[in-house]
Amino acid sequence: MIDEVFYLKGCDDLVARAKDVLERPFSINYVNLIVQGAIVGLITGGIVSCFRWLIDHSLKLLFWWYPYLEKHLSYVLVYALFLVAISWLLSKILKYDLTNLVGSGVPQIEAISLGQNSYAPWQILWRKFVGGLLAICPGLFLGREGPCIQMGACVGQGLANDVFKTSKKDQQTLLLAGVAAGLAAAFSAPLAGVLFMVEEITMTFKPRIWLTALAAALSADLMTLVLLGQKPSLAMYITPFVSAPNYVFLLILGIVIGVLAYGYQYVLLEQRYLYSKLKWLPQRYHSLIPLLLTIPLGLWNAKILGGSHDFINYVTDMSLMTTEPRAILKLLLLFFIVRFIFSMISYGASVPGGIFMPILTLGAVIGCFSGLLGVNAGWIEHSQVLGLILVSMAAYFGAIEKAPFTAIVLLTEMAGSLASVFPLVFVTFIAYTVDTLLGGRPIYTALREEMKFK
C-alpha cells in the first residue's frame, strides 16, 4: 500500500515515491538463513575436499599398481582376495540402509523434498563417505559428484535439525543449500551447483532458496580452494572454437548425441531388473562383480578406470594427435563401448557412486571421435576438435540429466571461456530435444520412481 503520495502540479494523478515501492533497508527475514547456508558450505567443502583428495591419490596409486601387477601376475589372486574383502566391508556398510546409500543420492534427495523419503543425515553422511571411497577408489566407473551432493545435503539437513534448530521450511532450504554446496565443491563450479539444485530438485527460483544456496556454493568452493589449491577438479581451459564451426555438422552431432543419450537412459534404468535376476548373490554383495572386473580392465589400460577425470585429459591429448587417425578412431570406439558397458555394471551393482563424471567422460569420447571423424572427412578443422569435446560433454550430460542450463554453465566454468557459448547451447538444445522426442525423462526422476522408499 502506498503510504505517502504527492500531487504533480496541475495534475490530479497520484505518484508514488521511491521509498513507497522499495523495501525498507535490512527488512528481509532470511539473513540468518544465508549465514547458515554459508556455514553449511564451509563444512561441506571441507568434507568434499577430503573425499576428492583421497580418491585422486588412490587412482594415481592404481596407475602405478596395475603396470606393476602386469609384471608380477602372481599377485593377481592376492589382489582379487583384497577386492573380495572390500566388497564384504561395503556390504556391512550398506546393510544399515541400502536404499538411501546406493547410487548418487540425488534420487533420494528428490524423494525427501517430495515427502516420500527420510533418513538420519549423520548416519548416512559417514557411511556415504566411507562407502563411496570403497567403491570408487578401486576403479569402478562411478562419479564422486553424486555422493558429494548427498553428503552436502546431509550436512545441511543435520545442521538445520540439530544445531540451528530451524523450522521445517528452513530445514528444507538448508538441505537444498547442501546440494548446491556439494556439487560446487566437487567441480569447483558454484554457479553450476546452484543451477543443478534449481533444475533437478526445486524447479523454482525463489530468492530465499537460491541466495542461501549461492552462499553455500561459494563458501564450499572457497574451502576447496584453500584446502586443494587454485586448480579446479577438472580444468579444461580451452576456447571451444577459434573459427566458425560447421553448423550442419553440429546439427548432426546433436541428433546423434540425443539418440545416444536415450540409449544411456534406457540401459541404465534396466540395470535394477537385470541385477535382480542374480538370485544366487544378495543385493548388497553385487559390488563383487564390478570390483573383480576392474582387474582385467586395469591390466589392459589403467587410465580407463574411475570416474574419470584423468581419462578425460587422456582423451583430450588423443584429440591433438595427427598420426594414424584410423587407429585412434578404432581405439576411441573401443573406449566408448568399454566405458559404457562397465559404467552400467558399476552403477547397477548397488554401491555408493554417481553417474555425473561417467556421463561427461562418455561425452568426451563422443566429441573426440566425431571431431577426428569430421577432420578426416574434411568437414571441420583439426583445431575445432577440442571444442567438439567440450560441446559433446555438455550436450550428452544435458540430454541425459535433463539439466541443459547446468550442463552449459558447468562446461563454461570448466573451459574458463565465454568465447563460444552458442555452439554449446545449440548442440545441447538439439540433443535434449531429440532425447525428449524419443521418450527420455530426467534420469534422477526416473531412478527415484524405480526405488522403493519406506
N, C-alpha and C positions, 0 to 999 in steps of 0.2 A: 504494500500500500504506500502511496506517495504521501509523505507527511507534510512536506513544505513545497509550495508552488509559488510562482510569481507570475504576474501578467506582463506580457510584452506590451510595450507602449502602443496603444491604438489597436490592440488585438485582444480578443476575449479567450483565446486558446490557452489552456493550461500547459506549462512547460516544466518538466522535471529537471532538477539539478543533478550533478554527478553524484553527490552524496546520497541522493534518494534512490539511486539504482545500483550503486556498488555496495558490496558487503562491508560491514564495519571491520576495521583492522583487527586481526587476531580473533576473529569470531568463529573460525572453523572449529569443529568439535572433535577433530581426529588428529591433532598434532601429536598427542601421546602415542597414538597408533602408529604413526610414521616413525617415531623414535623406536618403538618396539620392533617395527619391521627392520630397522637398521641393525638392531641387536640380533634379531633372527639371522640376518645376512652375515654378520661377522662370525657368529658361531658356525653357521653352515659353511662359510668359506674356509674356516679352519679345518672342519671335518673333511670336506671335499678335497682340500689341498693335500691332506694326509693320504686320502684314498687314491688320488691321482699319482702321488709320488710313489707309493708302494706298487701300483700297477705298472707305471712306466719302468721302474727299475727291475721288476720281476720279468717283464717282457724282454728287456735288454739282456737279462740273465739267460732267457731262452735262446736268444740269438747266439750266445756262446755255448749253451748246453747242447743243442742239437748237432752242431758240427762236431763237438767232442764225442757225443753219443754215436755218431756215424762212424767214428774211428774206433770206438770201443763198444761194439754191439753186444758184448756180454753183459753190459749194464741195462739192456733194454728190459729184461724181466724184472730187475730190481726197481726200475723207474715205473713200470706198469703196476707193481705192487704199491708203490708210493701213491699213484693216482687212484688206486682202489681205496686206499686209506683216506684220501681226500674226499672221495665220493661218500664213504661211510660217515665222515665227520659232517659233510654237508647234510646228509640225511638226518643227523641228530639235530642240527640247527633248524632245518625245515619242519621238523616234527611239531614244533611249537605252534605254527600257524602257516601251513603250506600255501593256502590260498593267498595270503597277504605278503608272503615272502618271495614268491616266484615271479619271474619276469621283470619288467622295468619298474613296476609300481605305479605307473600312470593310470592304468585302468582302475586300480584300487582307489586311487585318489579321486578319480571321477566318481566312483561309486559312493565315496564318503560325501562328496559335495551334493550328491543326489539323495542322500539319506538312505542308501542301500547297504552301507558297509560301515564298520567301526573296528578299531583296534587300539591296543595300548601303544602309543607312539614310541616311548622309550624302549620298550621290549622289541619292537620292530626295528628301531634305529640300529642298535648294536648288532642284531642278527643280520640285517641287510648289509651292514658294513663288512662283517666277517664273512658272511656267505658270498657276497659279491666278490671279495678277494679270492676266496677258494675256487670260485667258478671262472673268473676272468684271468687270474694270474697264470694258470697252466696253459692258457692259449685258446680257450673256447672263443668262438666267433660271436662275442657278446659286447654290447656297448656299456660303458661305465656311466653314461649320462643319465639313463633311466634310474638306476639306483641312487645317483646323486640327487635327482629330483625328489624321489621318495624320502631320502634322508633329510633333505631340506624341509619337506612337508612335515615330517615327524618332529623336527626341531621347532617349527612354527607352532604346531598343534600342542606339543608338550609344554613349551614356554607359556603359551596362552592359557592352558589349563592349570598348570602347577605353579607358575611363577608370577605371571601378570594378573591372573585371576580375572580374565576378561569375560564379557558377555558371550553368548553363543554366536552372535553375529560377528564379533571381533575375532573369536576363535577361528571362524571360517576364513576371515580375511588374512590372518597371520599364517594359516595353513597355506593359502594361496601365495602369500609372500615367500614362503619357504620353497614353493615350486619354482618361482622365478629365480630365487637365490641359488637353488641347486643347479639349474641349467646355466645360469650366468657364471658360476664358479667352475663348472665342468668345462665350458668352452671359452671363458674369458670374454663373454658376449652378453652384457647386461640388457641391451635392447631386445635381443632375441629371447632372452629369458622372460621378459615381461610379455612380449607378443605371444610366446608359446602358451603362457598362462591364460591369456585372453582367448586365443584361438581354440585351444584344446580343452580348457576347463570351464572358464566362466562364461564365455560367449558374450560378455558385456564389457563396457569400457567406462565404469564409474570411477570418478576421481578418488574416492575414498579407498578403493581397492588398488587401482593402478599406481597411485602415488606411494602407497605403502609397499607395493611390490617393487617399484623402482628403487625405493630407498634400500630395500633388502638386496636387490640385484647389484646395486652399486657398491654397497658395503661388502658383499660377498666377493665381488670382483676385486675390490681393493685388498681384501685379505689374501686372495690368491697371488696378487702382485707382490705383496710383502713377503709371503712365505715361499713362493716358487719363482719369483723374478718377473721381469717385464715380458718375457716371451710367452705368447698365448699357447693354449693347449694344442691348437692346430693352426699354425700361421701359414697363409698362402698369399704372400704379398706380391700379387701379380696384377697387371692391368689386363682384364679379360680380352679386350680386342683393341689393338692399336689401329688397325684399319677396319673399314666397314665389313661386317660379316655377310655371308651369303644367306639371305633370309629364307629362300626356298629350302636350302639345306637345313636351316634351323627349324623350319616348319615340319619337315620330315622327321628330324630328330625328336621334336616334341611329341609327335604321334607315336613313334616307336617307344619312347620312354613311357608314355601313357599306357601303352599295351603291356610293357614290362612291369610297370607299377601294379597294374591289376593282377598280373600273374603272381607277383610277390605277395599281395594281399591274400589271394586265393590259397596259395600253397601254405602260407603261414597259418591261416585260420583252419587248415586241415590237420595241423600237427597234433592238436589235442586228441582228435579222433584216431589218428594213426598210432600215437603212443598208447592209447587206451587198449589197443589190440595186443600189447605185450603183457599178457596175463601172468606170465612167469616172473615178472620183475615189478615190484611195488613202485608206485609213482615217485616216492621220494628217493628212490635209487636209480632213477632214469639217467642221472648225470654220469653214471658209469659208462654209458655208451659213447657220448661225445668225448669224454675225458680220455678214454683209451684210443679213440680215433685220432687224437692230436699227435700221437707218436708217429704213425706213418706220414702224416701231413708235415710235421716238423722235420722229419728226416728228409723229406722231399724239398721243402723250402720253408725255413723257419720264419721268414719275413711275412708269410701269409697269415700267421697266427695272430689271434687277438682281435680287437675291435674293428679297424686297426689304424691308428694314426700313422704309424711308421709305414704301413703298406701304401697309404695314400701318397706319401712322399716318394716311395719306391715307384709307384705308377707314374707320378709326375716326372720323375727322372727318365722313365722309359719313353715318355712323350717327346723328349728332346733328342732321342736317337734318330739318326737318318740312315743308318745302315740296316740291311736285311729287314725291310718292312714287313714282308710276308711272315717271317719267323716271329716277329714281335706281335703281329695281329693274331697268329695262332696261339701264342702264349697268353695274350690278353683274354682271348675267348675261353681258354682253359681256366684261367684265373677266375673269370666270371662264373663259370659252371661250378667250380670247386667252392668258391666263396658263397654262392647262392645256396647250394645243397647243404653245406656244413653250417651255414647261418641258421637254416631251418632246423637242422638236427640239434644244434646248440640251444636255440630258444625253446624248442618244443620239449626239452628234457626236464622241465620243472626245476629250473635253477634261477637264482637271482642274476639278473643281467638284462640289458635292453637291446633295442634294435636301432637306436639312433645312429651310432657310428657304422654298424654293418650296412645300413642303407646308404649312407654317404660314401662308404667305400665302394659299394657296387656302382653307385652313380659315377664315381671317379673312373672306374674301369670302363663303363659305357662311354663316357666322354673321351677317354684316351683312344679307345677302339674306333669310335665313329670319327674322331678327328684325324687319326692316321689313315683311316679308310678314305676320308674325304680328300686328304692331301694326295694320296696315290691316284685318286680319280681326277684330280685337278679341280675340285670344287672349292677348296679353301686353301689358304696359305698355311705353311707349317707354323708360322708364328701365332696362329689362332688356335692351335691345339690346346694350349694351356687354358685359354678362355673357355673352350668347349668342356674341359674337365670341370671347371667351376660351374658352368651353366647346367651341365648334366647332374651334378650333385644336388643343386638347388631344385631342379625340376623333378628328379626321382624322389627326393625327400618330400617335396611339397605335395606331389600327387599321392604318395602312399599315406602320409600322415594327415592329409587334407589341411595342411597348415602352410599355405603358399607365402604369406607375409613373413612368417617365422623363417622359412627357408631362404627367402630373398635377403632379409636383413642379416641372418646368420652368415650366409656366404659373403655378403658385402663386408661385414665386420671381419671375417676371416681373410678376405682379399686385401683389406686395407685400402680400397679404392672405390670411388663412386663414378669412375670414368665411363663405365659401360653397363649401367643398370638395365637399360632397355632389353638387351638380349636375354638377361636373366629373367626378367618379367615375362617376356614373350614366350620363351620355351616352357617356363613353369606354368603359364596360363594354358598353353596348348596341352601339355601333359596332364594337368589337373582336369581339364575338360574331357579329354579322351577317357581317362580313368573313370570319371563320373558317368559318362555315357555308357560305359561297359558295365556299370553297376557297382563300382567301387564305393567304399564308405570310409570314414575316418577310422584308421586302423585301431586306435586305442578304444574307440567306442565299440567296435566290433569285438575286440578282445574282451572288453568288460561284459558284453552280453553273453559271451561264451562261458564266463566264470560263474560259479555258484557261491554267492555270499551267504553267510549265516544270518 
